[in-house]
């Protein structure tokens, strides 16, 4: 029986662990270009190969902790090092697995909750990851049908990408708000109740709110 092998992949949590820094520091390295673009994006999460991460120490300004590297490797069952992202096997997360079965995300999520799905091959930065081969083998054993189109998308390298943060910019410019009418003062003996009612109706019909503050 062939032993399972899984590539060493690291997210921000593992990078921070290896270098003894906060996770936000790893994210800052990415923002500042110290950490290269991800070697892989799976289910919207960025991952880097181990050689890429260890390369952060080459300029001598930072150093990874050897004992933590050993601990990280021990946590990846059947782990092995990949030098080139092009050599990565097909790895998927919870966002791509529904493509394999033609299902919705919650369908696959419920399978996992009910333990009627293969255990993840690795947990990286809090996200479960599977080899595509693991998913297909589990589907065969459970008699679950698969969708070839979805499998082909994954094998072609398609993955759920990172969603941009922040508010979406609207393509349509916002309309210029109506100018607020000038304030009016109504005095006893000079203005009638009908004048007040007409002005109030004009404001309300134009979509303005109104506060009445009586004054002597």
Buried (B, 14 or more C-beta within 10 A) or exposed (E): EEEEEBBBBBBBBBBBBBBEBEBEBBBBBBEEEBBBEBBBBBBBBBBBBBEBBBEBEEEEEBEBEEEBBEEBEEEBEEBEEBEEBEEBEBBBBBBBBBBBBEBEEEEBBEBBEEEEBBEBBBEBBEBBBBBBEBBBEBBEEEEBEBBEEBBEBBEEEEBBEEEEEEEEEEEEEEEEEEEEEEEEEEEEEEEEEEEEEEBEEEBEEEEEEEEEEEEE
